[in-house]
Amino acid sequence: MNSFQRGETVELLITDYAFGGKGIAKIPTEEGFYPVFVEHAYPGQKVLARITAKRKRHAEGNLVKVMERAAIEQELDVQPISGAPYIFVPIEEQKRVKQESTIDVYRKLGGIQNAVELFDEYIASPNNYNYRNKMEYSFSCIEHDLETDTEVDGAFALGFKHRGTWWKVENLNKESGLFDQEWENKLKDFRMFLFDTGLKAWHPPQKLGFFRHIVVRKSFHQDQLLVNLVTSSEGLENFDADEAGDKLKELFGMRIAGFQHTINDNVADRAKIENGTWRLVFGDEKVVEELLGLKFEISMESFFQTNPSCAELLYNKAMDYVFENNSLDGKAVMDLFCGTGTIGQILSTRTKNAEIIGVDIVPEAIEDAKRNAIRNNINNVKFFAADVGKFLKEFPQYAGNISTIVLDPPRAGIAPKTLQKVIDLQADRIVYISCNPSTQARDAATLVEQGYTFKKFSLVDQFPHTGHIEAVALFEKTN
């Protein structure tokens, strides 16, 4: 048996890949190979990993550092960040391991032994780089210097957190390859402007300092940026937000759609606006994005698909599954967990003779959905702020009349009780969009047990260079 201890740092050679972006090192023992799963590692790499869990049959570890890259990795002129661990791996190789490991999850977690036969297609992101429409950057007066690989206290760092830490930040000095190229290449200039104010970057352990976060949203449709600078109130009298706004205008011109300043004294390390008060320094508080010909207003706090061009492909595939050999004339289609109403509105462009119902428990999201429908001149979608399980009790007229359900739940999937309530709606067809195929595989087993046939599924790579993959699956009620 191996002698690993929890908390120990070890060197490992990664030889295999597991679903969700975990590299596997196989340690020879007298009983055979003992696997160690290391998050964000890739086959062929030699890594330094910290053991986080040790069990009889396997161990788990966090990636501390890539000591030697895999032979297959390629050079790119980007700054590596922890949020894009596979950016140097060719995209076709990423596709291969994601597809193989995800299909395996349907077999192992869902008991879907014919998963290979049910697999429809792999939908790649149209853009492999600079595809994100939102990014959050952190300040810290504790910097991790990338050149010397050391920690520097009393610094003024702005960028992303060093892998495995919550207190130190790597200065972003050039683009990461994930977000807007111009913004990230000029971020260091804005950092120097803020440094010259004399106000301190946040000290995460001590919960002191002024500058805390910068959150940026991008509209690809407008090619504009919405910027939110989050600070504390410590030294606020010495900060001129209008001057900071002028600097942004100097650097980016008309590309800045709006600039807002949030004051957040909550000790929790979050940039969300509800943790503080904010004001619009200049411009607009929203940008407009376009998906499949529809326009959506997005505020700093709105949920919206992170990779819009790939989201269009995902939604098109979901619509194909909804309408395949399926007439919706005179029937009701339910969009569950509808959020701001994207799917329901796209559905409405494909059929004028069906009643489309969007349901979400968050009232603010439903209000956004209604506004977006008005903006897009859509009038055959009804949005309800309601609990899925209680919906039919509140609106009994829909009982037995819902022919198709489109599910798009949060990453944690659907709670078993909620899934049962969905099944109780007795829809003929369920199209299930998932940002976590492992939970979809689990739910697929339940749907099959409860009288649905798993017809097929597709995989969608909305997040190149990460271990994430999404899925769209079609289930039909067994006759």
KAVENLIN-V386459 format. One record per backbone hydrogen bond with DSSP energy under -0.5 kcal/mol. NH is the residue of the N-H (numbers start at 1). CO is the residue of the C=O. E is the energy in kcal/mol with one decimal. If there is no record, write none. Layout:
# KAVENLIN-V386459
NH	CO	E
NH	CO	E
This chain:
# KAVENLIN-V386459
7	51	-3.4
8	5	-2.2
10	8	-0.5
10	49	-2.9
12	47	-2.7
14	12	-0.6
14	45	-2.8
15	24	-3.1
16	24	-1.6
18	22	-3.3
21	18	-1.1
22	18	-1.9
23	21	-0.5
23	38	-2.9
24	16	-2.6
25	36	-2.5
27	25	-0.6
27	34	-2.8
28	26	-0.6
29	32	-1.9
32	29	-1.2
34	27	-3.1
35	33	-0.6
35	57	-0.6
36	25	-2.8
37	59	-2.8
38	23	-3.3
38	36	-0.5
39	37	-0.5
39	61	-1.6
40	21	-3.5
41	38	-1.6
44	14	-3.2
45	42	-2.1
46	68	-2.2
47	12	-2.8
47	45	-0.6
48	65	-3.1
49	10	-2.9
49	47	-0.5
50	62	-2.6
51	8	-3.0
51	49	-0.6
52	60	-2.6
53	60	-1.7
55	58	-2.6
59	35	-2.1
60	53	-2.7
61	37	-2.8
62	50	-2.5
63	39	-0.6
64	48	-3.0
65	48	-1.7
67	46	-2.0
67	65	-0.8
68	46	-2.1
73	70	-1.4
74	88	-3.2
78	76	-1.7
79	175	-2.8
80	78	-0.6
84	81	-1.6
85	82	-0.5
86	465	-2.4
87	84	-1.5
89	86	-1.8
93	90	-0.7
94	90	-1.9
95	91	-2.3
96	92	-1.9
97	93	-2.0
98	94	-2.3
99	95	-2.7
100	96	-2.3
101	97	-2.2
102	98	-2.0
103	99	-2.2
104	100	-1.6
105	101	-1.0
106	102	-1.4
107	103	-1.4
108	104	-2.5
109	105	-3.0
110	105	-0.9
110	106	-0.5
111	107	-0.6
112	106	-2.4
113	111	-1.4
115	112	-1.4
118	114	-1.8
119	115	-1.2
120	457	-3.6
123	121	-0.6
123	459	-3.5
124	122	-0.7
130	177	-3.0
132	178	-2.6
133	306	-1.4
135	216	-2.1
137	214	-3.1
138	159	-3.0
139	212	-2.4
140	157	-1.8
141	202	-2.1
143	141	-0.6
143	152	-2.8
144	169	-2.2
145	143	-0.8
145	150	-2.8
146	144	-0.5
149	145	-1.7
150	145	-0.9
152	143	-3.3
153	151	-0.5
154	141	-0.6
155	141	-2.7
155	152	-0.5
157	140	-2.8
159	138	-2.3
160	170	-1.1
162	168	-2.2
165	162	-2.2
169	142	-2.0
170	160	-3.2
171	169	-0.6
172	158	-2.3
173	171	-0.8
184	180	-2.2
185	181	-2.1
186	182	-1.5
187	183	-0.7
189	186	-0.9
190	186	-1.4
191	187	-2.5
192	188	-2.0
193	189	-1.7
194	190	-2.3
195	191	-2.5
196	192	-1.9
197	194	-1.1
198	195	-1.8
202	211	-2.2
203	208	-3.8
204	202	-0.7
207	203	-2.0
208	203	-1.1
210	200	-2.1
211	200	-2.1
212	230	-2.5
213	230	-1.8
214	137	-2.2
215	228	-2.7
216	135	-2.7
217	226	-2.6
218	133	-3.1
219	224	-2.6
220	218	-0.6
223	219	-1.7
224	219	-1.4
225	255	-3.5
226	217	-3.1
227	225	-0.5
227	258	-2.7
228	215	-2.8
229	260	-2.5
230	213	-3.0
230	228	-0.6
231	229	-0.5
231	262	-2.8
232	210	-2.1
235	233	-0.9
236	233	-1.9
238	235	-1.9
239	236	-2.0
241	239	-0.7
244	240	-1.7
245	241	-2.3
246	242	-2.2
247	243	-2.0
248	244	-1.9
249	245	-2.1
250	246	-2.3
251	247	-2.2
252	248	-2.9
253	249	-2.2
255	252	-1.8
256	253	-1.3
257	225	-2.6
257	255	-0.9
258	225	-1.2
259	282	-2.5
260	227	-2.9
261	279	-2.5
262	229	-2.7
262	260	-0.5
263	277	-3.4
264	231	-3.5
264	262	-0.6
266	275	-0.5
270	268	-2.1
275	272	-1.4
276	273	-2.3
277	263	-1.8
279	261	-1.9
281	259	-2.4
281	279	-0.7
282	259	-1.5
284	257	-2.4
287	298	-2.4
289	296	-2.8
291	294	-2.9
294	291	-2.4
296	289	-3.1
298	287	-3.2
300	285	-0.6
302	299	-0.6
308	306	-0.5
310	307	-0.6
311	307	-2.4
312	308	-1.8
313	309	-0.8
314	310	-2.2
315	311	-2.9
316	312	-2.2
317	313	-2.1
318	314	-2.2
319	315	-2.6
320	316	-2.3
321	317	-2.0
322	318	-2.0
323	319	-2.5
324	320	-1.4
326	323	-1.8
328	326	-0.5
330	353	-3.0
331	328	-2.5
332	401	-1.4
333	355	-2.9
334	404	-2.6
335	333	-0.5
335	357	-3.8
336	334	-0.8
336	406	-2.4
337	359	-1.2
338	335	-0.6
338	359	-2.0
341	338	-2.1
342	338	-0.6
345	341	-1.9
346	342	-2.1
347	343	-2.9
348	344	-1.8
349	345	-0.9
349	346	-0.7
350	346	-0.5
350	347	-1.7
351	347	-1.0
355	331	-2.8
356	354	-0.6
356	380	-1.7
357	333	-3.2
358	382	-3.3
359	335	-2.6
359	357	-0.5
360	384	-2.0
363	361	-0.8
366	362	-1.7
367	363	-2.2
368	364	-2.1
369	365	-2.5
370	366	-2.4
371	367	-2.1
372	368	-2.7
373	369	-2.2
374	370	-2.0
375	371	-2.4
376	372	-1.8
377	374	-1.5
378	373	-2.7
379	377	-0.5
382	356	-2.9
384	358	-3.1
386	360	-1.2
386	384	-1.1
390	387	-0.7
391	387	-0.9
391	388	-0.9
394	390	-1.8
395	391	-2.4
398	395	-1.8
399	396	-1.6
401	398	-2.1
403	332	-1.9
403	401	-0.8
404	332	-1.3
405	429	-2.4
406	334	-3.2
407	405	-0.6
407	431	-2.9
408	336	-0.9
409	433	-0.6
413	410	-2.2
419	415	-2.7
420	416	-2.1
421	417	-1.6
422	418	-2.0
423	419	-2.5
424	420	-2.2
425	421	-0.6
425	422	-1.1
426	423	-2.0
428	403	-0.9
429	403	-1.7
430	475	-2.7
431	405	-2.9
432	430	-0.6
432	473	-2.5
433	407	-3.4
433	431	-0.6
434	471	-3.1
437	469	-0.6
439	436	-1.4
440	436	-1.6
441	437	-2.7
442	438	-1.6
443	439	-2.4
444	440	-2.5
445	441	-1.5
446	442	-1.2
447	443	-2.5
448	444	-2.5
449	445	-2.0
450	446	-1.7
451	448	-1.4
452	447	-2.1
453	476	-3.6
454	452	-0.5
455	453	-0.9
455	474	-2.4
456	474	-1.1
457	118	-1.8
458	472	-2.6
459	121	-2.2
460	470	-3.0
461	123	-2.9
462	460	-1.3
466	463	-1.3
470	460	-2.6
471	434	-2.7
472	458	-2.3
473	432	-2.3
474	456	-2.7
475	430	-2.7
476	453	-2.2
477	428	-3.0
478	451	-3.0
